[in-house]
Amino acid sequence: MNVKFYLKEPAATYETWIYCLIRYNNQKVKVYTDRKINPRFWNIESQQVRQTTKFPNNPEYNTWLKDISAAVDKIELDWKKEHSHKKEVPPIPHYFLKESLRKYLTKLTKEEKSEIKSNSFWGYYDNFLNRIKNGTRTHLEKGTPLAPKTIFQFENLQRHLKNFEQRQKEQIGFENIDMRFYKKLVDYLTIDLDLAPNTIGKIITNLKVFLREAFEDEITANNVFTHRKFKSITSVSDTVYLTTDEIKELQKIDLSKELRLDRVRDMFVMSCYTSLRFGDLIKIQPEHIENGMIELTQNKTGNQVTIPLTGDVVKILEKYGNSLNKISNQKYNDYLYEVCKKCDILGKEVTINKIKGGKKITILKPKYEFISSHTARRSFATNEYKAGDLSVGEIMAITGHKTEKSFYRYIREKQKDTAIRIKQKFAERELKQAELTMHLKAV
């Protein structure tokens, strides 16, 4: 096996992650380590830390790199021993190699386990948070450091659990997390905090991630998180999308004297025609555009997508030199609200049904009140699905959805709309049958 080390951003002027690249049997396995370094201290040719007094930890780092290479060799050796009884040793699956190295990089020492056990639930949670913040605990599938949004969600989980602990006047420990605990926590999040089902579902999902990690690290033997009723709550949210006619009307608004709104309107329309998330939209550069297509890696999923460009999108990109200036998500949504409010067709009141505090509520407001950056992505999926020109698989290739189940959550088509489409297909079928019958009679 060929083991090499590289930097995530070798041209950066700040600290960047060191990752390990393993080549074998025409395969490549990339695993991020738990350490960063400023590129000026890194020797690209030797793939080691430079020997300089400005970075006194270089001997430790270089020894650590050698240990990782040795760990890869051991993984390969153990694999060969395990399969030595076979006539031919099968090659190591890339996912096995990646997971084995990830476990080596993130494993806890005996001292850490002992300290955590003495501190119990909150001791392990503090350690868990520290590891995901400093990059030691990486994404389980990708091997990359967790996104800031994900770290925030685990901090948010800690806050909710601390407040729940105070409300119950009972300290949380691994030993008292059972189905009774689960039901009380869900009631607290639903009734006391008045949170939406999907928000509660995300909190429970992250709690299960944490409990599974503690179980796998042998901090606790409690595996209640595997119980079929210890589940994450979800509900299909009733949200809006923009029809193709509404998008066209939005494009017609004269914003030549309000350039900040003009740019946001163009970005939103482009998103409606490409399904790009806000985070992907603002990172577009000329190098991402080639042969009438946008090719980039999605921030959220890490998936590579290739999106064909319509004439409207090409015009928008040419207007800004194939590069959209960055803007915060908050400002983007604030300006988008101003833009949509100027569009008469979006002033029509619509009804939205939501579940809050365990109760179904109905909200009646102008449509522009419900529009946000994510509405564009939902609009693309729904409009293309209703048009019927593309298959679901083709639409998913652009949106980046991995499963049809997750894709259909995006579709905002009412039952009546579905019935009308089916009725049209029935009529087309009957017309074809009638034409065929007439043709046979004529023959």
C-alpha positions in Angstrom: 0.0 0.0 0.0 1.2 3.5 -0.9 0.6 5.9 2.0 0.9 9.7 1.3 0.0 12.8 3.3 -1.4 16.0 1.9 -3.0 19.3 3.0 -6.6 20.1 2.4 -5.7 23.7 1.3 -2.0 23.7 0.4 -2.0 27.3 -0.7 -3.7 28.6 2.4 -2.1 31.2 4.7 -3.8 29.7 7.8 -3.9 26.2 9.4 -5.5 23.5 7.2 -6.3 19.8 7.8 -3.7 17.1 7.1 -5.2 14.1 5.3 -3.9 10.6 4.4 -4.3 9.2 0.9 -3.8 5.5 0.5 -3.4 4.0 -3.0 -3.8 0.2 -3.6 -5.3 -2.1 -6.3 -6.3 0.9 -8.4 -8.2 2.3 -5.5 -7.8 5.5 -3.5 -8.8 5.9 0.1 -8.8 9.4 1.6 -9.0 9.8 5.4 -8.7 13.1 7.3 -6.5 13.2 10.4 -7.3 15.1 13.6 -4.5 17.7 13.1 -4.0 20.9 11.2 -0.9 22.8 10.2 0.1 26.0 8.4 1.3 25.2 4.9 4.4 27.2 5.4 5.6 24.5 7.8 4.8 21.7 5.4 7.3 20.1 3.0 5.3 19.0 0.0 8.1 16.8 -1.4 8.9 14.8 1.7 5.2 15.1 2.9 6.5 15.9 6.4 6.7 18.9 8.7 9.7 21.1 8.0 12.5 21.1 10.5 12.3 24.7 11.8 12.4 26.4 15.1 9.3 28.3 14.2 7.4 25.0 14.6 9.0 23.2 17.5 6.5 20.3 17.4 7.9 19.0 14.1 9.5 15.9 15.6 6.3 14.9 17.3 4.2 15.5 14.2 6.6 13.5 11.9 6.6 10.6 14.4 2.8 10.8 14.4 2.8 10.6 10.6 5.0 7.5 10.7 2.7 5.9 13.2 -0.2 6.4 10.9 1.7 4.7 8.1 2.5 1.9 10.4 -1.1 1.6 11.4 -2.1 1.2 7.7 0.5 -1.6 7.4 -0.9 -3.3 10.4 -4.4 -3.1 9.1 -3.2 -4.8 5.9 -1.2 -7.4 7.8 -4.2 -8.3 10.1 -6.4 -8.5 7.0 -4.0 -11.0 5.4 -3.8 -13.1 8.5 -7.6 -13.2 8.9 -8.0 -14.5 5.3 -4.8 -16.6 5.2 -7.0 -19.8 5.1 -8.3 -18.8 1.6 -6.5 -19.8 -1.6 -6.3 -16.1 -2.6 -6.5 -13.3 -0.1 -9.2 -10.8 -1.3 -8.2 -7.2 -1.5 -9.2 -5.0 1.4 -12.5 -3.2 0.8 -12.0 0.5 0.7 -14.8 1.1 3.2 -13.1 -1.4 5.7 -9.7 0.3 5.3 -11.3 3.8 5.8 -13.3 2.8 8.9 -10.3 0.9 10.4 -8.0 3.9 10.0 -10.7 6.3 11.3 -11.1 4.2 14.4 -7.3 4.3 14.9 -7.2 8.1 14.6 -10.1 8.7 16.9 -9.7 5.9 19.5 -9.7 6.9 23.2 -6.8 6.0 25.5 -7.3 3.9 28.6 -6.7 7.0 30.7 -9.4 8.9 28.8 -11.9 6.1 29.2 -11.2 5.9 32.9 -11.6 9.7 33.3 -14.8 9.7 31.3 -16.3 6.8 33.2 -15.7 8.6 36.5 -17.5 11.7 35.1 -20.2 9.5 33.5 -22.7 11.1 31.1 -21.6 14.7 31.1 -17.9 13.8 31.2 -18.2 11.8 28.0 -20.4 14.5 26.4 -17.8 17.2 27.1 -15.1 14.9 25.6 -17.4 14.2 22.6 -17.9 17.9 22.0 -14.2 18.7 22.3 -13.4 15.9 19.8 -15.9 17.1 17.1 -14.7 20.7 17.6 -11.0 20.0 17.2 -11.6 17.6 14.4 -10.6 14.4 16.2 -14.1 13.0 15.8 -14.8 13.1 12.1 -17.7 12.4 9.8 -18.3 8.6 10.1 -18.8 8.1 6.3 -16.7 10.8 4.7 -13.9 11.0 7.3 -13.9 14.8 7.1 -14.3 17.2 10.0 -17.9 17.9 10.9 -19.5 21.1 9.6 -20.0 24.1 11.9 -23.8 23.6 11.6 -23.5 20.0 12.8 -21.3 21.1 15.7 -23.8 23.8 16.6 -26.6 21.1 16.6 -24.7 19.0 19.2 -24.1 22.1 21.3 -27.8 22.7 21.0 -28.6 19.2 22.2 -26.4 19.7 25.2 -28.3 22.9 26.1 -31.7 21.2 25.8 -30.5 18.2 27.9 -29.1 20.5 30.6 -32.4 22.5 30.7 -34.4 19.2 30.8 -32.2 18.0 33.6 -33.0 21.1 35.6 -36.7 20.8 34.9 -36.8 17.2 36.0 -34.6 17.9 39.0 -32.8 14.6 38.3 -29.2 14.3 37.0 -28.9 12.6 33.6 -26.8 9.4 33.6 -26.4 6.6 31.1 -28.1 4.3 33.6 -31.4 6.2 33.7 -31.8 6.7 30.0 -34.7 4.4 29.1 -38.1 4.6 27.3 -39.5 6.6 30.3 -36.7 9.1 29.8 -37.4 9.3 26.1 -41.1 9.9 26.5 -40.5 12.7 29.1 -37.9 14.3 26.9 -40.2 14.3 23.9 -43.1 15.7 26.0 -40.8 18.5 27.3 -39.6 19.4 23.7 -43.2 19.3 22.4 -45.3 20.8 25.1 -43.0 23.0 27.2 -40.8 24.3 24.3 -43.4 24.2 21.6 -41.0 22.8 19.0 -41.9 21.5 15.6 -41.8 17.7 15.0 -38.9 17.9 12.6 -36.9 20.0 15.1 -37.6 17.4 17.8 -36.7 14.6 15.4 -33.3 16.2 14.7 -32.6 16.5 18.5 -33.5 12.8 19.1 -31.4 11.7 16.1 -28.3 13.5 17.5 -29.0 12.0 20.9 -29.0 8.6 19.3 -25.7 9.3 17.6 -24.1 10.3 20.9 -25.5 7.3 22.8 -24.3 4.9 20.0 -20.8 6.4 20.2 -20.7 6.0 24.0 -21.9 2.4 23.6 -19.3 1.6 20.9 -16.5 3.3 23.1 -17.6 0.9 25.9 -18.4 3.9 28.2 -21.8 2.3 28.8 -23.6 -0.9 28.1 -27.0 0.9 27.7 -28.3 0.4 24.1 -31.8 1.6 24.6 -31.2 3.8 21.5 -31.8 0.7 19.4 -35.3 0.2 20.7 -37.8 0.5 17.9 -39.9 3.1 19.8 -36.8 5.2 20.6 -37.3 7.0 17.3 -36.8 10.3 15.7 -40.1 12.2 15.1 -40.7 13.5 11.6 -43.6 15.1 9.8 -44.0 16.4 6.2 -43.9 20.2 6.6 -46.5 22.2 4.6 -44.3 24.6 2.7 -44.7 26.7 -0.5 -42.9 26.6 -3.8 -43.0 29.0 -6.7 -44.6 28.0 -10.0 -42.9 28.7 -13.3 -45.3 31.6 -13.9 -44.4 33.2 -10.5 -40.7 32.8 -11.2 -41.2 34.6 -14.6 -43.1 37.4 -12.8 -40.2 37.8 -10.3 -37.8 38.1 -13.2 -39.8 41.0 -14.7 -39.5 43.3 -11.7 -37.4 46.4 -12.5 -34.7 46.5 -9.8 -32.1 48.5 -11.7 -32.1 51.2 -9.1 -31.7 48.7 -6.2 -28.7 46.7 -7.1 -28.6 44.8 -3.8 -32.1 43.5 -4.4 -31.3 42.9 -8.1 -28.4 40.6 -7.3 -30.4 38.6 -4.7 -33.3 38.3 -7.1 -31.0 37.0 -9.8 -29.4 34.5 -7.4 -32.8 33.2 -6.2 -34.0 32.8 -9.8 -30.8 31.0 -10.7 -31.4 28.7 -7.8 -35.0 28.0 -9.0 -33.5 26.8 -12.3 -30.6 24.8 -11.0 -31.8 23.5 -7.5 -28.5 24.8 -6.0 -28.5 25.4 -2.2 -27.6 28.9 -1.0 -24.2 27.6 0.2 -23.3 26.2 -3.2 -24.7 29.2 -5.1 -22.4 31.7 -3.5 -19.2 29.6 -4.1 -19.6 29.4 -7.9 -16.5 30.5 -9.8 -15.7 30.5 -13.5 -13.8 27.2 -13.1 -17.1 25.5 -12.1 -18.6 26.3 -15.5 -17.8 24.4 -18.6 -19.6 23.3 -21.8 -22.9 24.9 -20.6 -22.9 23.1 -17.3 -22.0 23.8 -13.7 -19.9 21.1 -12.0 -19.3 21.3 -8.3 -19.2 19.4 -5.0 -22.2 20.1 -2.8 -21.3 21.6 0.6 -23.9 19.7 2.6 -23.5 16.2 1.2 -20.1 16.2 -0.5 -21.8 14.8 -3.6 -20.5 15.9 -7.1 -23.3 17.3 -9.3 -23.4 18.4 -12.9 -26.2 20.8 -13.8 -27.1 21.8 -17.4 -27.7 25.5 -17.7 -30.8 27.1 -19.2 -30.7 30.3 -21.2 -31.9 32.3 -18.2 -29.1 31.0 -16.0 -26.5 31.6 -18.7 -27.6 35.3 -18.9 -27.4 35.7 -15.1 -23.9 34.2 -14.9 -22.7 36.4 -17.8 -24.1 39.4 -16.0 -21.9 38.7 -13.0 -18.8 37.3 -14.8 -19.6 33.7 -13.8 -19.0 34.6 -10.1 -21.7 35.6 -7.6 -20.5 37.7 -4.7 -20.8 36.3 -1.2 -23.5 37.4 1.1 -24.7 36.1 4.5 -27.7 33.8 4.5 -29.5 36.2 6.9 -29.0 39.2 4.6 -29.9 37.1 1.6 -33.3 36.1 3.1 -33.9 39.7 4.3 -33.4 41.1 0.8 -35.3 38.2 -0.8 -38.3 39.2 1.4 -38.1 42.7 0.0 -37.9 41.4 -3.5 -40.9 39.0 -3.2 -43.0 41.7 -1.5 -42.6 43.8 -4.7 -44.1 41.0 -6.8 -47.9 41.4 -7.0 -48.5 37.8 -7.8 -46.8 36.7 -4.5 -49.1 39.0 -2.5 -51.9 36.4 -2.8 -52.7 34.9 0.6 -52.0 31.2 1.1 -52.8 28.7 3.9 -50.0 26.7 5.6 -50.7 23.9 8.0 -48.1 23.2 10.7 -47.8 21.0 13.8 -46.5 23.0 16.8 -46.7 22.1 20.5 -48.3 18.8 19.4 -51.2 20.6 17.8 -52.1 21.3 14.2 -52.3 25.0 13.4 -53.3 26.9 10.3 -51.6 30.1 9.2 -53.0 32.4 6.5 -50.5 35.0 5.1 -49.4 36.5 1.8 -47.2 34.0 -0.1 -44.1 36.2 0.1 -44.1 35.7 3.9 -43.3 32.0 3.5 -40.5 32.4 0.9 -36.8 31.8 1.9 -33.6 30.7 0.1 -34.6 27.0 0.3 -37.9 27.7 -1.5 -35.9 27.9 -4.8 -34.6 24.3 -4.5 -38.1 23.0 -3.6 -39.5 25.0 -6.6 -37.1 23.4 -9.0 -37.9 19.8 -7.9 -41.6 20.4 -7.9 -41.8 22.2 -11.3 -39.6 19.6 -13.1 -41.6 16.8 -11.5 -44.9 18.3 -12.6 -43.6 19.1 -16.1 -43.1 15.4 -16.7 -40.3 15.9 -19.2 -37.6 14.4 -16.9 -37.7 11.2 -15.0 -37.4 11.2 -11.2 -33.9 9.8 -11.6 -32.9 12.6 -13.9 -34.2 15.3 -11.5 -32.4 13.6 -8.6 -29.2 13.7 -10.6 -29.4 17.5 -10.5 -30.8 17.9 -7.0 -28.3 15.4 -5.6 -30.9 13.4 -3.7 -29.7 9.8 -2.9 -33.1 8.2 -2.4 -36.6 8.7 -3.9 -38.0 8.9 -0.4 -35.9 12.0 0.4 -36.7 13.5 -3.0 -40.5 13.1 -2.7 -40.4 15.1 0.6 -39.4 18.1 -1.6 -42.3 17.7 -4.0 -45.2 20.2 -3.2 -48.0 18.7 -5.3 -51.5 18.6 -3.9 -53.6 15.5 -4.3 -55.9 17.4 -6.7 -52.9 18.3 -8.9 -51.9 14.7 -9.0 -55.4 13.6 -9.9 -55.5 16.2 -12.8 -52.2 14.9 -14.2 -53.5 11.3 -14.0 -56.8 12.3 -15.7 -54.8 13.9 -18.5 -52.8 10.7 -18.9 -56.0 8.6 -19.0 -57.4 10.9 -21.7 -54.2 10.5 -23.7 -54.3 6.8 -23.4 -58.0 6.6 -24.5 -57.2 8.9 -27.5 -54.4 6.6 -28.6 -56.6 3.5 -28.2 -59.4 5.2 -30.2 -56.9 6.1 -33.0 -55.6 2.6 -33.0 -59.1 1.2 -33.3 -59.9 3.6 -36.2 -56.7 2.5 -38.0 -57.5 -1.2 -37.6 -61.1 -0.6 -39.0 -59.7 1.3 -41.9 -57.3 -1.6 -42.7 
